[in-house]
Amino acid sequence: MNENKARRQIIGDLLKQYPTSPKQTLARLLHKQYPQEFESVEIARTSIRYYTASQGKTKGRVIMDDKRKPTTLKIPKGDRRSRKAWIASDGEWLVTGDWHIPYHHEISIEAMLQHAHDAKIRQLYLNGDICDFYQASQWMRDPRQRNMQDEIDMLHEILDMLKSRFDVIAYKIGNHEYRLTRKLFSSVPELAVLNQFSVDKVLDLKSRNIDIIKDKQRAKFGGLSVWHGHELQKGLTVPVNIARGVWLRTNERGLCSHYHRTSTHVEVAGVGEHTYTCYSIGCMCDLSPDYAPVNKWNHGFAVIDVTGKSYQVSNYVIDRGKVHAAG
């Protein structure tokens, strides 16, 4: 028995034997009977106070409270959110995001889909912001632009086309899809509780047998975490290397879209014992929108080959309709 356990046992036995005695009296008894454990009356008194949780803010082990009765803490249950990851099945996956329908770039999308067809890739992960939801934006909007129903109709047309080319499709809710939810919460919260106004209902994904990954939910491709990018903490902003920003926010192997730029970052840890690689992928939308006519965006996508916990990432850029491996 170590010193702390021995003291705790001695004090516990003494409190049971003399439950109403003052601490000073008990301290003198401890010092007299166990001088090797309690070298002075003050040390004995301090130990009693510690093990009965009466020593101010000191976090001692509670044996009894001042009334010499066992204590029980009744803490209300906390409200917690489930963060269970969506797990990708084994095989090759085409990973793409930021189409921003109806502001998508059809030439680049066709080049990407042709690459997937030639490589016989039959699983597709749509990594958020596939639909733009322009009219639900919090920013100033041009009323002459497409309305929301036009966007959704075009999305459904494209999804039905994709269903004919892929056996499995998963759809991540990005910050642009979340615009609908935010609009309901801020403008008509009474409707937010109705199921028919939820994003997955409006997008009509379940009827097409498309998996849904929620707004704040991450995906796991083997040992690689895949995010849209808006879930990462504010302050990432737009660093020179997006992939390095993913590493700084997560400290794990990860991939994101959202920033419309292709990048890779390698981090070595543990005196060369571990190597971590993070990625960002390009977009599939117009590279010169009205709100950002000058930028450093590029078209691109990734292919992730998953085998159990193992994975292999191939990052690609598209330049003028041609697919190139990202160097």
Rosetta silent file (secondary structure, phi, psi, omega in degrees, C-alpha in Angstrom):
SEQUENCE: MNENKARRQIIGDLLKQYPTSPKQTLARLLHKQYPQEFESVEIARTSIRYYTASQGKTKGRVIMDDKRKPTTLKIPKGDRRSRKAWIASDGEWLVTGDWHIPYHHEISIEAMLQHAHDAKIRQLYLNGDICDFYQASQWMRDPRQRNMQDEIDMLHEILDMLKSRFDVIAYKIGNHEYRLTRKLFSSVPELAVLNQFSVDKVLDLKSRNIDIIKDKQRAKFGGLSVWHGHELQKGLTVPVNIARGVWLRTNERGLCSHYHRTSTHVEVAGVGEHTYTCYSIGCMCDLSPDYAPVNKWNHGFAVIDVTGKSYQVSNYVIDRGKVHAAG
SCORE:     score description
SCORE:     0.000 S_00000001
   1 L     0.000  128.888 -179.001    0.000    0.000    0.000 S_00000001
   2 L   -77.365  174.258 -173.259    1.466    3.360   -0.986 S_00000001
   3 H   -60.259  -45.515 -177.980    1.727    6.361    1.345 S_00000001
   4 H   -63.422  -43.368  179.600   -1.439    8.127    0.142 S_00000001
   5 H   -66.007  -38.177  179.133   -3.559    4.977    0.369 S_00000001
   6 H   -63.057  -46.184  178.698   -2.166    4.178    3.815 S_00000001
   7 H   -62.425  -41.773 -179.382   -3.012    7.663    5.104 S_00000001
   8 H   -62.364  -40.291  179.759   -6.460    7.497    3.556 S_00000001
   9 H   -66.155  -44.176 -179.461   -7.156    4.137    5.221 S_00000001
  10 H   -62.334  -47.688 -179.020   -5.940    5.330    8.616 S_00000001
  11 H   -64.713  -41.606  178.836   -7.992    8.548    8.476 S_00000001
  12 H   -59.758  -44.764  179.253  -11.081    6.698    7.218 S_00000001
  13 H   -63.064  -40.323 -179.065  -10.918    4.191   10.076 S_00000001
  14 H   -66.653  -40.023  179.061  -10.457    6.983   12.618 S_00000001
  15 H   -65.345  -36.635  176.786  -13.438    8.973   11.299 S_00000001
  16 H   -67.805  -34.966 -178.750  -15.658    5.899   11.520 S_00000001
  17 H   -75.730  -36.986 -178.688  -14.505    5.277   15.104 S_00000001
  18 L  -127.875   71.189 -172.939  -14.885    8.919   16.235 S_00000001
  19 L   -67.307  -21.199 -175.755  -17.471   10.449   13.836 S_00000001
  20 L  -109.557    1.184 -176.559  -18.292   13.494   16.004 S_00000001
  21 L   -74.276  145.948  177.015  -14.855   14.385   17.353 S_00000001
  22 L   -63.162  153.265 -177.973  -13.264   17.738   16.380 S_00000001
  23 H   -62.781  -35.821 -179.176  -10.525   17.636   13.747 S_00000001
  24 H   -63.823  -40.603  178.737   -7.951   19.010   16.209 S_00000001
  25 H   -65.016  -43.708  179.068   -8.616   16.108   18.601 S_00000001
  26 H   -64.140  -34.685  179.693   -8.402   13.587   15.767 S_00000001
  27 H   -65.029  -41.198  178.460   -5.151   15.178   14.620 S_00000001
  28 H   -64.601  -38.504  178.104   -3.561   14.691   18.060 S_00000001
  29 H   -63.455  -44.704  179.928   -4.671   11.043   18.050 S_00000001
  30 H   -60.966  -44.937 -179.165   -3.177   10.459   14.608 S_00000001
  31 H   -64.343  -37.417 -178.252    0.144   12.036   15.591 S_00000001
  32 H   -72.082  -42.844 -174.620    0.281   10.019   18.799 S_00000001
  33 H   -84.490  -29.332 -176.299   -0.671    6.641   17.251 S_00000001
  34 L  -132.397   64.944 -176.013    1.083    6.991   13.869 S_00000001
  35 L   -63.966  -26.161  179.575    4.057    9.353   14.361 S_00000001
  36 L   -73.750  -33.205  178.237    5.880    7.982   11.307 S_00000001
  37 L   -80.839  -36.454 -176.047    2.899    8.759    9.004 S_00000001
  38 L  -125.974   95.761 -169.514    1.990   12.071   10.695 S_00000001
  39 L   -71.536  -16.894  177.706    5.141   13.795   11.943 S_00000001
  40 L  -149.130  164.739  178.115    3.261   16.640   13.675 S_00000001
  41 H   -63.640  -37.839 -178.661   -0.248   17.506   14.821 S_00000001
  42 H   -65.463  -40.735  176.423   -0.464   20.165   12.080 S_00000001
  43 H   -62.163  -41.884  178.565    0.434   17.624    9.355 S_00000001
  44 H   -63.593  -43.309 -179.527   -2.216   15.267   10.722 S_00000001
  45 H   -63.814  -41.629  178.565   -4.821   18.072   10.837 S_00000001
  46 H   -63.302  -40.449  179.619   -4.007   19.108    7.231 S_00000001
  47 H   -63.956  -41.305  178.654   -4.354   15.502    6.069 S_00000001
  48 H   -62.385  -45.049 -179.976   -7.770   15.182    7.739 S_00000001
  49 H   -63.086  -38.404 -179.836   -8.963   18.381    6.084 S_00000001
  50 H   -63.979  -48.135 -175.350   -7.647   17.189    2.705 S_00000001
  51 H   -81.615   -3.386  171.214   -9.341   13.811    2.838 S_00000001
  52 L  -111.487   14.389  175.468  -12.644   15.275    4.059 S_00000001
  53 L    55.660   38.440  178.608  -12.664   17.920    1.278 S_00000001
  54 L  -115.236   17.882 -177.103  -12.680   20.827    3.706 S_00000001
  55 L  -102.698   57.705  176.558   -9.402   22.383    2.578 S_00000001
  56 L    61.757 -126.477 -175.995  -10.786   25.188    0.434 S_00000001
  57 L   -89.221    1.315 -179.051  -10.230   24.597   -3.323 S_00000001
  58 L   -64.424  133.205 -177.002   -7.873   21.645   -2.847 S_00000001
  59 L   -90.894   74.843  178.314   -9.162   18.672   -4.842 S_00000001
  60 L   -83.540  171.457  176.700   -8.777   15.946   -2.225 S_00000001
  61 L   -85.430  121.516 -173.765  -10.386   12.513   -2.291 S_00000001
  62 L   -78.913  121.071  170.747  -13.678   12.763   -0.412 S_00000001
  63 L   -97.555  -52.540  178.763  -14.216   10.180    2.345 S_00000001
  64 L  -146.481  154.832  173.279  -16.889   12.000    4.331 S_00000001
  65 L   -86.432 -172.657 -175.493  -18.298   15.494    4.533 S_00000001
  66 L   -64.911  -21.165  179.409  -18.414   17.509    7.725 S_00000001
  67 L   -90.764    6.615  177.318  -21.550   15.626    8.875 S_00000001
  68 L    62.538   32.289  175.360  -19.650   12.338    8.542 S_00000001
  69 L  -117.289  144.802  177.478  -22.044   11.020    5.859 S_00000001
  70 L   -56.512  138.547 -178.457  -20.994    9.742    2.425 S_00000001
  71 L   -98.258  147.395  177.773  -21.333   12.521   -0.179 S_00000001
  72 L  -133.090  125.535  177.450  -23.014   12.175   -3.588 S_00000001
  73 L   -90.463  129.647  178.274  -22.709   14.689   -6.422 S_00000001
  74 L  -112.659   91.539 -177.234  -25.839   15.126   -8.548 S_00000001
  75 L   -99.507  124.506  178.541  -24.694   16.784  -11.787 S_00000001
  76 L   -58.698  146.833 -179.957  -27.355   17.340  -14.490 S_00000001
  77 L   -65.678  133.679  179.862  -26.690   15.532  -17.736 S_00000001
  78 L   -78.131  158.404  177.882  -24.916   17.698  -20.299 S_00000001
  79 L   -95.162  109.535 -175.800  -26.183   18.409  -23.807 S_00000001
  80 L  -118.648  150.332  178.342  -23.703   16.851  -26.241 S_00000001
  81 L  -103.308  135.467  177.666  -23.625   16.602  -30.035 S_00000001
  82 L   -71.152  133.895  178.676  -22.747   13.375  -31.778 S_00000001
  83 L  -121.108   35.086 -179.392  -19.617   13.664  -33.948 S_00000001
  84 L   -67.267  132.328 -177.013  -19.656   10.190  -35.454 S_00000001
  85 L   -81.396  150.079  169.406  -17.835   10.122  -38.770 S_00000001
  86 E   -81.923  133.646 -174.029  -19.252    8.828  -42.049 S_00000001
  87 E  -106.754  123.883  177.546  -17.070    5.927  -43.205 S_00000001
  88 L   -78.339  141.046  177.959  -16.188    5.460  -46.878 S_00000001
  89 L   -75.162  165.356  178.973  -16.210    1.921  -48.207 S_00000001
  90 L   -64.706  157.072  178.938  -13.129    0.334  -49.768 S_00000001
  91 E   114.727 -179.894  179.939  -12.242    1.062  -53.371 S_00000001
  92 E   -84.658  137.565  178.955  -11.485    4.125  -55.472 S_00000001
  93 E  -123.533  134.890  167.466  -13.462    7.308  -54.881 S_00000001
  94 E   -87.527  121.642 -177.731  -13.736   10.409  -57.032 S_00000001
  95 E  -114.588  122.062 -176.187  -13.752   13.341  -54.576 S_00000001
  96 E  -147.518  151.884  179.497  -14.950   16.719  -55.844 S_00000001
  97 L  -154.049  174.854  174.289  -16.552   19.837  -54.419 S_00000001
  98 L    60.046   53.403  173.145  -17.519   23.455  -54.989 S_00000001
  99 L   -79.702  -36.111  179.823  -19.521   23.113  -58.196 S_00000001
 100 L    54.767   45.658  175.710  -21.818   25.976  -57.130 S_00000001
 101 E   -52.631  128.793   16.385  -24.596   24.997  -59.528 S_00000001
 102 L   -95.953   14.430 -178.217  -25.756   26.908  -61.601 S_00000001
 103 L   -98.581   33.907 -178.041  -22.335   28.635  -61.711 S_00000001
 104 E   -81.046  163.370 -179.605  -20.512   25.376  -62.475 S_00000001
 105 L  -109.207   95.688 -170.966  -17.814   24.911  -65.121 S_00000001
 106 H   -63.737  -31.033 -179.505  -19.178   22.188  -67.379 S_00000001
 107 H   -65.079  -43.947  179.131  -15.966   21.749  -69.396 S_00000001
 108 H   -68.845  -37.870  178.236  -13.934   20.909  -66.292 S_00000001
 109 H   -63.268  -42.975  178.343  -16.676   18.651  -64.937 S_00000001
 110 H   -62.003  -41.035  178.762  -16.761   16.721  -68.207 S_00000001
 111 H   -63.664  -42.474  178.815  -12.971   16.303  -68.139 S_00000001
 112 H   -63.415  -46.577 -179.051  -13.105   15.026  -64.544 S_00000001
 113 H   -65.441  -34.416  176.394  -15.928   12.568  -65.275 S_00000001
 114 H   -66.087  -39.867  176.851  -14.092   11.284  -68.349 S_00000001
 115 H   -60.784  -44.817  179.585  -11.008   10.690  -66.199 S_00000001
 116 H   -63.625  -40.219  179.186  -13.128    8.745  -63.685 S_00000001
 117 H   -63.023  -46.082 -179.260  -14.733    6.725  -66.495 S_00000001
 118 H   -64.167  -32.688 -179.805  -11.354    5.815  -68.015 S_00000001
 119 L   -87.799    0.665  179.264  -10.069    4.793  -64.563 S_00000001
 120 L    58.593   40.605  176.681  -13.260    2.750  -63.927 S_00000001
 121 L   -86.882  125.632 -173.633  -14.050    4.665  -60.721 S_00000001
 122 L  -118.370   11.530  178.758  -17.605    3.878  -59.594 S_00000001
 123 E  -126.710  132.126 -173.646  -17.844    5.747  -56.268 S_00000001
 124 E  -124.956  129.601  175.387  -18.408    9.504  -56.044 S_00000001
 125 E  -116.241  111.196  178.315  -18.052   11.812  -53.026 S_00000001
 126 E   -89.650  106.896 -167.278  -19.571   15.275  -53.547 S_00000001
 127 L   -91.985   47.820  170.861  -17.719   17.318  -50.934 S_00000001
 128 L    87.573  156.236 -179.664  -20.113   20.206  -50.392 S_00000001
 129 L    57.692   37.320  176.145  -21.190   23.428  -52.122 S_00000001
 130 L   -74.853  -37.958  175.101  -22.476   21.479  -55.105 S_00000001
 131 E  -107.134  141.411 -172.232  -25.517   23.768  -55.196 S_00000001
 132 L   -83.385  -35.854 -174.609  -24.976   27.505  -54.702 S_00000001
 133 L    52.333   50.069 -175.507  -28.274   28.629  -53.094 S_00000001
 134 H   -55.747  -47.491 -174.869  -27.505   32.140  -54.293 S_00000001
 135 H   -72.435   -7.852  175.369  -30.821   33.691  -53.273 S_00000001
 136 H   -98.037    4.771 -178.256  -30.438   32.374  -49.705 S_00000001
 137 L   -66.865  150.219  176.618  -27.094   34.129  -49.235 S_00000001
 138 L   -79.408  -13.300 -179.089  -26.662   36.566  -46.353 S_00000001
 139 L   -86.528  168.021  179.102  -24.824   38.939  -48.719 S_00000001
 140 L   -60.373  134.470 -174.341  -26.451   41.427  -51.073 S_00000001
 141 L  -119.173  147.825  175.126  -28.079   39.540  -53.954 S_00000001
 142 L   -86.828  113.059 -177.116  -28.965   40.437  -57.524 S_00000001
 143 L   -64.092  -13.529  179.843  -32.705   39.699  -57.867 S_00000001
 144 L   -82.536  -11.192  179.519  -32.186   39.100  -61.577 S_00000001
 145 L   -72.346  169.369 -178.061  -30.076   36.011  -60.890 S_00000001
 146 L   -54.877  145.851  176.278  -31.518   32.495  -60.978 S_00000001
 147 L   -86.455  172.295 -172.414  -34.061   31.646  -58.327 S_00000001
 148 H   -65.667  -37.578 -179.783  -33.666   28.784  -55.879 S_00000001
 149 H   -65.256  -36.023  176.279  -36.016   26.404  -57.662 S_00000001
 150 H   -60.708  -43.577  179.369  -34.008   26.776  -60.886 S_00000001
 151 H   -61.388  -46.999 -176.771  -30.855   25.792  -59.011 S_00000001
 152 H   -65.690  -40.653  177.845  -32.478   22.763  -57.409 S_00000001
 153 H   -60.930  -42.289  178.960  -33.996   21.590  -60.708 S_00000001
 154 H   -67.363  -39.449  176.354  -30.571   21.787  -62.363 S_00000001
 155 H   -57.507  -46.787 -179.285  -28.986   19.970  -59.423 S_00000001
 156 H   -62.829  -38.534  177.635  -31.500   17.132  -59.778 S_00000001
 157 H   -61.427  -42.631  179.963  -30.817   16.910  -63.497 S_00000001
 158 H   -70.639  -40.475  178.720  -27.083   16.596  -62.832 S_00000001
 159 H   -61.627  -40.756  178.863  -27.553   14.105  -59.980 S_00000001
 160 H   -64.696  -35.227  175.543  -29.679   11.875  -62.202 S_00000001
 161 H   -66.231  -43.383 -179.179  -26.925   11.950  -64.816 S_00000001
 162 H   -64.927  -33.899  179.417  -24.326   11.061  -62.174 S_00000001
 163 H   -60.459  -29.635 -179.965  -26.455    8.144  -60.939 S_00000001
 164 L   -77.951  -11.913 -175.892  -26.044    6.533  -64.353 S_00000001
 165 L  -110.550  -17.576 -176.591  -22.238    6.727  -64.074 S_00000001
 166 L  -128.779  143.315  177.925  -21.595    5.789  -60.423 S_00000001
 167 L   -79.199  -33.114 -177.708  -22.725    2.890  -58.252 S_00000001
 168 E  -130.613  132.775  174.727  -22.347    4.867  -55.007 S_00000001
 169 E  -131.526  132.848  173.976  -22.805    8.605  -54.428 S_00000001
 170 E  -122.681  141.993 -173.542  -22.376   10.466  -51.133 S_00000001
 171 E  -125.421  115.264  176.366  -23.275   14.139  -50.697 S_00000001
 172 E   -87.514  132.762  176.152  -21.694   16.341  -48.027 S_00000001
 173 L   -78.666  113.321  179.692  -23.711   19.377  -46.901 S_00000001
 174 L   -93.340 -175.077 -178.573  -21.412   22.386  -47.361 S_00000001
 175 L   -68.689  -26.176  177.701  -21.786   25.954  -46.173 S_00000001
 176 L   -73.949  -40.165  173.614  -23.687   26.933  -49.347 S_00000001
 177 L   -63.384  -33.964 -179.591  -26.297   24.192  -48.829 S_00000001
 178 H   -69.257  -13.981  176.830  -26.481   25.323  -45.212 S_00000001
 179 H   -54.712  -36.776 -179.657  -27.561   28.758  -46.449 S_00000001
 180 H   -62.526  -47.159  179.241  -31.113   27.409  -46.654 S_00000001
 181 H   -61.649  -45.094 -179.354  -31.122   26.360  -42.997 S_00000001
 182 H   -62.827  -38.190  178.877  -29.571   29.662  -41.891 S_00000001
 183 H   -64.432  -42.565  177.919  -32.166   31.590  -43.905 S_00000001
 184 H   -64.009  -44.472 -178.728  -35.008   29.690  -42.250 S_00000001
 185 H   -60.829  -39.494 -174.212  -33.548   30.193  -38.782 S_00000001
 186 H   -86.261  -32.488 -173.041  -33.144   33.938  -39.261 S_00000001
 187 H  -102.866  -46.025 -178.357  -36.219   34.819  -41.349 S_00000001
 188 L  -134.763   69.932 -176.462  -38.944   32.245  -40.713 S_00000001
 189 H   -60.046  -22.565  179.071  -37.909   30.127  -37.708 S_00000001
 190 H   -61.976  -30.078 -178.307  -41.463   28.761  -37.484 S_00000001
 191 H   -86.316  -14.831 -175.587  -40.832   26.764  -40.667 S_00000001
 192 H   -65.047  -24.032 -178.148  -37.438   25.463  -39.567 S_00000001
 193 L   -82.935   -9.085 -178.284  -39.073   22.727  -37.483 S_00000001
 194 L   -84.941  129.990 -176.010  -40.935   21.281  -40.485 S_00000001
 195 H   -59.748  -34.083 -175.686  -39.215   18.273  -42.058 S_00000001
 196 H   -68.478  -12.998  177.978  -40.108   19.285  -45.604 S_00000001
 197 H  -100.287    4.759  176.773  -37.925   22.386  -45.268 S_00000001
 198 L   -71.842  154.407 -175.228  -34.781   20.500  -44.179 S_00000001
 199 H   -60.144  -44.114 -176.893  -31.870   20.594  -46.617 S_00000001
 200 H   -65.781  -29.802  176.354  -31.875   16.855  -47.316 S_00000001
 201 H   -72.023  -43.735 -178.816  -35.600   16.983  -48.134 S_00000001
 202 H   -64.433  -40.184  179.498  -35.209   19.975  -50.440 S_00000001
 203 H   -75.122  -17.504  176.992  -32.263   18.360  -52.229 S_00000001
 204 L    56.359   51.856 -176.809  -34.271   15.111  -52.466 S_00000001
 205 L   -85.535  -38.075 -176.075  -31.213   12.933  -51.930 S_00000001
 206 H   -63.435  -37.473  179.776  -32.739    9.930  -50.144 S_00000001
 207 H   -65.673  -20.812  177.596  -35.119    9.155  -53.004 S_00000001
 208 H   -97.513    8.459  179.025  -32.036    8.903  -55.242 S_00000001
 209 L    57.826   41.906  178.116  -30.299    6.572  -52.753 S_00000001
 210 L  -104.591  126.338  177.786  -27.566    9.133  -52.129 S_00000001
 211 E   -65.101  144.296 -179.416  -25.828    9.065  -48.733 S_00000001
 212 E  -114.060  125.401  173.653  -26.019   12.341  -46.784 S_00000001
 213 E  -106.723  123.625 -171.024  -23.106   13.662  -44.714 S_00000001
 214 L   -68.166  170.122 -174.605  -24.296   16.409  -42.383 S_00000001
 215 L   -54.389  -47.338 -176.876  -23.063   19.991  -42.218 S_00000001
 216 L  -102.933    7.870 -177.424  -20.577   19.516  -39.333 S_00000001
 217 L   -87.357  139.296  176.689  -19.929   15.810  -39.886 S_00000001
 218 L   -96.941  164.861  175.918  -16.565   14.610  -41.170 S_00000001
 219 E  -116.262  148.046  177.813  -15.905   11.679  -43.454 S_00000001
 220 E  -117.645  119.769  174.551  -13.209    9.043  -43.009 S_00000001
 221 E  -108.347   91.111 -169.987  -11.483    7.543  -46.027 S_00000001
 222 L    62.770 -125.489  178.609   -9.345    4.941  -44.325 S_00000001
 223 L   -92.417   13.962 -177.983   -7.057    6.959  -42.044 S_00000001
 224 E  -106.847  125.892  174.449   -7.771   10.233  -43.868 S_00000001
 225 E   -86.384  130.895  179.277  -10.309   12.748  -42.532 S_00000001
 226 E  -116.130  125.029  179.955  -12.185   14.596  -45.284 S_00000001
 227 E  -118.287  156.845  166.758  -13.852   17.922  -44.538 S_00000001
 228 L   -68.893  -48.424  177.637  -15.640   20.403  -46.732 S_00000001
 229 L   137.467  -30.579 -179.338  -13.536   23.081  -45.029 S_00000001
 230 L   -72.917  -16.580 -179.615  -16.044   25.427  -43.390 S_00000001
 231 L   -73.210  -22.412 -177.795  -16.132   23.168  -40.290 S_00000001
 232 L   -69.224  152.010 -173.742  -12.552   24.075  -39.407 S_00000001
 233 L   -57.749  145.953  175.089  -12.093   26.815  -36.836 S_00000001
 234 L   -62.750  147.114 -175.102  -12.254   30.416  -37.918 S_00000001
 235 L   113.978  -17.154  174.090   -8.823   31.907  -38.327 S_00000001
 236 L   -63.969  -34.368 -178.328   -7.748   29.487  -41.051 S_00000001
 237 L    44.490 -133.820  178.578   -8.683   32.291  -43.481 S_00000001
 238 L  -126.627   82.753 -179.321   -6.888   31.743  -46.784 S_00000001
 239 L   -69.046  168.707  178.765   -3.275   30.813  -46.038 S_00000001
 240 L   -59.557  -40.987  178.328   -0.664   30.525  -48.774 S_00000001
 241 L  -116.852  106.497 -178.117   -0.901   26.746  -48.462 S_00000001
 242 H   -59.795  -42.272 -177.794   -4.459   25.583  -47.718 S_00000001
 243 H   -60.459  -36.644  176.367   -3.299   22.060  -46.890 S_00000001
 244 H   -65.207  -35.868  175.894   -0.970   23.439  -44.215 S_00000001
 245 H   -61.845  -36.981  176.572   -3.959   25.265  -42.748 S_00000001
 246 H   -62.021  -44.377  179.015   -5.768   21.907  -42.499 S_00000001
 247 H   -62.240  -45.183 -177.586   -2.806   20.485  -40.588 S_00000001
 248 H   -64.209  -28.673 -179.590   -2.623   23.454  -38.208 S_00000001
 249 H   -86.979  -29.132 -172.020   -6.316   23.129  -37.394 S_00000001
 250 H  -115.439  -24.904 -175.412   -6.586   19.344  -37.066 S_00000001
 251 L    52.935   38.480  174.589   -3.091   17.919  -36.436 S_00000001
 252 L  -151.049  170.816  178.437   -4.059   14.854  -38.431 S_00000001
 253 L   -70.134  124.327 -175.668   -4.059   13.622  -42.017 S_00000001
 254 E  -152.760  167.134  178.607   -6.848   15.443  -43.802 S_00000001
 255 E  -142.531  141.796  176.310   -8.285   16.799  -47.041 S_00000001
 256 E  -142.087  164.580  169.087  -10.653   19.682  -47.730 S_00000001
 257 L  -112.858 -126.339  170.878  -12.188   21.653  -50.564 S_00000001
 258 L    73.581  -38.295 -175.679  -13.997   25.001  -49.863 S_00000001
 259 L   -97.466   -2.263  171.731  -10.985   27.207  -50.727 S_00000001
 260 L    65.080   25.020 -177.654  -11.001   26.381  -54.468 S_00000001
 261 L  -138.238  141.695  178.336   -7.246   25.718  -54.562 S_00000001
 262 L   -89.438  130.334  177.526   -5.097   22.614  -54.965 S_00000001
 263 E  -159.103  161.408  177.229   -2.300   22.161  -52.426 S_00000001
 264 E  -138.395  141.841  176.686   -0.327   19.562  -50.462 S_00000001
 265 E  -137.395  131.588  178.446    1.505   19.874  -47.154 S_00000001
 266 E  -110.857  129.331 -179.825    3.836   17.330  -45.542 S_00000001
 267 E  -123.944  126.168  178.205    4.523   17.479  -41.793 S_00000001
 268 E  -103.401  131.637 -177.781    7.161   15.318  -40.079 S_00000001
 269 E  -132.506  161.551  177.269    6.735   14.637  -36.353 S_00000001
 270 L    67.845   43.303 -179.911    8.462   12.566  -33.689 S_00000001
 271 L    50.944   50.452  176.370   12.042   13.150  -34.899 S_00000001
 272 L    81.036    4.630 -176.893   11.222   11.725  -38.289 S_00000001
 273 L   -78.591  -28.119 -176.465    9.161    8.824  -36.940 S_00000001
 274 E  -132.600  140.032  176.954    5.826    9.939  -38.427 S_00000001
 275 E  -121.670  126.400 -179.653    4.914   11.710  -41.649 S_00000001
 276 E  -115.830  133.957  178.535    1.550   13.448  -42.045 S_00000001
 277 E  -124.154  132.096  176.366    0.240   14.714  -45.371 S_00000001
 278 E  -119.066  156.840 -174.668   -2.730   17.041  -45.865 S_00000001
 279 E  -138.371  154.819  163.634   -4.429   18.084  -49.088 S_00000001
 280 E  -131.689  151.778 -177.935   -6.822   20.618  -50.548 S_00000001
 281 L  -118.123  157.300  179.485   -8.582   20.230  -53.884 S_00000001
 282 L   -74.691 -177.159 -175.121   -9.641   22.682  -56.538 S_00000001
 283 E  -106.164 -179.077  175.756  -13.185   23.683  -57.464 S_00000001
 284 L  -132.303   32.019 -176.966  -15.553   23.037  -60.392 S_00000001
 285 E  -117.661  177.862  175.772  -17.142   26.485  -60.611 S_00000001
 286 L   -57.886  131.625 -177.354  -16.626   29.705  -62.558 S_00000001
 287 L   -87.101    0.672 -179.952  -13.163   31.052  -61.754 S_00000001
 288 L  -139.960   64.200  179.691  -14.153   34.714  -62.123 S_00000001
 289 L   -73.092  165.039 -178.634  -17.417   35.382  -60.252 S_00000001
 290 L   -60.695  -34.733 -175.019  -18.693   38.903  -59.631 S_00000001
 291 L   -81.809  -11.152  178.073  -17.839   38.773  -55.916 S_00000001
 292 L  -152.691   67.773 -175.424  -14.209   37.713  -56.558 S_00000001
 293 L   -66.797  -24.351  177.507  -13.156   38.489  -60.128 S_00000001
 294 L  -116.555  120.170 -177.038   -9.449   38.339  -59.211 S_00000001
 295 L  -158.560 -177.083  178.208   -8.352   35.270  -57.256 S_00000001
 296 L  -119.400   34.620 -179.339   -5.985   32.281  -57.247 S_00000001
 297 L   -74.309  161.087  172.341   -8.573   29.543  -57.704 S_00000001
 298 L  -149.236  155.699  174.243   -8.103   26.513  -59.912 S_00000001
 299 E   -79.878  141.216  179.881  -10.190   23.632  -61.165 S_00000001
 300 E  -178.624  172.269  179.941   -9.337   20.278  -59.620 S_00000001
 301 E  -160.886  178.463  177.321  -10.383   17.087  -57.837 S_00000001
 302 E  -135.727  157.699  170.268   -8.877   14.069  -56.080 S_00000001
 303 E  -120.390  126.725  179.085   -9.047   10.306  -56.296 S_00000001
 304 E  -117.203  122.167  178.480   -8.769    8.394  -53.003 S_00000001
 305 E  -100.814  114.898 -173.449   -8.122    4.655  -53.079 S_00000001
 306 E  -107.552  132.031  171.997   -9.254    3.112  -49.760 S_00000001
 307 E  -138.262   98.981 -176.162   -8.263   -0.292  -48.379 S_00000001
 308 L    61.516 -124.324  177.960   -9.272   -0.703  -44.747 S_00000001
 309 L   -86.790   -7.281 -180.000   -7.353    1.913  -42.767 S_00000001
 310 E   -89.619  156.493  179.242   -4.963    2.502  -45.651 S_00000001
 311 E  -157.508  159.042  176.299   -5.503    5.037  -48.409 S_00000001
 312 E  -136.740  125.332 -178.544   -3.759    6.614  -51.365 S_00000001
 313 E  -104.186  130.889  170.218   -4.517   10.165  -52.541 S_00000001
 314 E  -119.198  116.941 -176.081   -3.991   11.353  -56.105 S_00000001
 315 E  -100.556  135.944 -175.318   -4.564   15.095  -56.465 S_00000001
 316 E  -128.893  149.643  170.257   -5.370   16.541  -59.894 S_00000001
 317 E  -117.527  155.597  177.210   -5.725   19.957  -61.495 S_00000001
 318 E  -120.599  124.008  179.722   -7.656   20.774  -64.666 S_00000001
 319 E  -124.947  114.667  179.202   -6.263   23.362  -67.054 S_00000001
 320 L    52.506   44.738  175.392   -8.285   24.319  -70.121 S_00000001
 321 L    83.188    3.562 -178.800  -10.175   21.048  -70.092 S_00000001
 322 E  -113.399  135.130 -179.672   -7.106   18.836  -69.574 S_00000001
 323 E   -90.734  131.107  178.472   -6.472   16.770  -66.417 S_00000001
 324 E  -132.239  144.093  172.609   -2.955   16.863  -64.935 S_00000001
 325 E   -66.082  135.496  179.471   -1.475   15.299  -61.791 S_00000001
 326 L   -71.105  123.796 -177.956   -0.790   18.001  -59.231 S_00000001
 327 L   -90.645    0.000    0.000    2.971   18.410  -58.942 S_00000001
